[in-house]
Amino acid sequence: MTSVPTNGHPPRPTPPPNGGHRWAAIALTIGMAALAVTVQWGVVTTKLDHVERRLDELIVEARSLRAEYQAIERRVSYLEGRFIGGAKGP
């Protein structure tokens, strides 16, 4: 390999004439990009799984709170009926 003068800078080697290193660099870049997309897809999928699990937990909590609210509402309604009705029992 010969070196090319670079106006006072140290000489640098000339690239090989076949250009095979360019295709290797392109293939490596494509491979790294594919790996990055795969890793990112896995991260997004994992986060979505966590979000789905948390939403399921919130739905269960909301149903539980609704049941408690309805039970309290029935008790208040019963007490209002007793209070307004003058506690007339059967």
C-alpha positions as CSV (number, residue, x, y, z in Angstrom):
1,M,0.0,0.0,0.0
2,T,1.2,3.4,-0.8
3,S,0.5,6.6,1.0
4,V,-1.0,9.8,-0.3
5,P,0.5,13.1,0.7
6,T,-1.9,15.2,2.8
7,N,-0.4,18.8,2.9
8,G,1.7,18.5,6.0
9,H,-0.4,15.9,7.8
10,P,0.9,12.4,8.4
11,P,0.4,10.2,5.4
12,R,-2.6,8.0,5.4
13,P,-3.0,4.7,3.6
14,T,-5.0,4.5,0.4
15,P,-8.1,2.4,0.5
16,P,-8.1,-0.9,-1.3
17,P,-9.1,-0.7,-4.9
18,N,-11.9,-3.3,-4.7
19,G,-14.3,-1.3,-2.4
20,G,-15.2,-4.4,-0.4
21,H,-14.9,-2.6,2.9
22,R,-17.7,-0.3,1.9
23,W,-20.1,-3.2,1.4
24,A,-18.9,-4.6,4.7
25,A,-19.6,-1.3,6.4
26,I,-23.1,-1.1,4.8
27,A,-23.9,-4.7,5.9
28,L,-22.6,-4.0,9.4
29,T,-24.7,-0.8,9.6
30,I,-27.8,-2.7,8.5
31,G,-27.2,-5.4,11.0
32,M,-26.7,-2.9,13.8
33,A,-29.9,-1.1,12.8
34,A,-31.9,-4.4,12.7
35,L,-30.5,-5.3,16.2
36,A,-31.4,-1.8,17.6
37,V,-35.0,-2.1,16.2
38,T,-35.4,-5.6,17.7
39,V,-34.2,-4.4,21.1
40,Q,-36.4,-1.3,21.0
41,W,-39.4,-3.5,20.0
42,G,-38.7,-5.7,23.0
43,V,-38.5,-2.7,25.4
44,V,-41.8,-1.3,24.0
45,T,-43.5,-4.6,24.3
46,T,-42.4,-5.0,27.9
47,K,-43.6,-1.6,28.8
48,L,-47.0,-2.2,27.2
49,D,-47.3,-5.4,29.2
50,H,-46.7,-3.5,32.4
51,V,-49.3,-0.9,31.4
52,E,-51.8,-3.6,30.5
53,R,-51.3,-5.3,33.9
54,R,-51.7,-2.0,35.8
55,L,-54.9,-1.2,33.9
56,D,-56.3,-4.6,34.8
57,E,-55.5,-3.8,38.4
58,L,-57.2,-0.5,38.2
59,I,-60.3,-2.0,36.6
60,V,-60.5,-4.5,39.5
61,E,-60.1,-1.7,42.1
62,A,-62.8,0.4,40.3
63,R,-65.2,-2.5,40.4
64,S,-64.5,-3.1,44.1
65,L,-65.1,0.6,44.9
66,R,-68.3,0.6,42.9
67,A,-69.6,-2.3,44.9
68,E,-68.7,-0.6,48.1
69,Y,-70.3,2.6,47.0
70,Q,-73.5,0.8,46.0
71,A,-73.6,-0.9,49.5
72,I,-73.2,2.4,51.2
73,E,-75.9,3.9,49.0
74,R,-78.3,1.1,50.0
75,R,-77.6,1.7,53.7
76,V,-78.2,5.4,53.4
77,S,-81.4,4.9,51.4
78,Y,-82.6,2.5,54.1
79,L,-81.8,5.0,56.9
80,E,-83.4,7.8,54.9
81,G,-86.6,5.7,54.6
82,R,-86.6,4.9,58.3
83,F,-86.0,8.6,59.2
84,I,-88.6,10.0,56.8
85,G,-91.1,7.2,57.5
86,G,-90.9,7.9,61.2
87,A,-89.4,4.5,62.0
88,K,-92.7,2.7,61.4
89,G,-91.8,-0.9,61.4
90,P,-94.0,-3.8,60.4
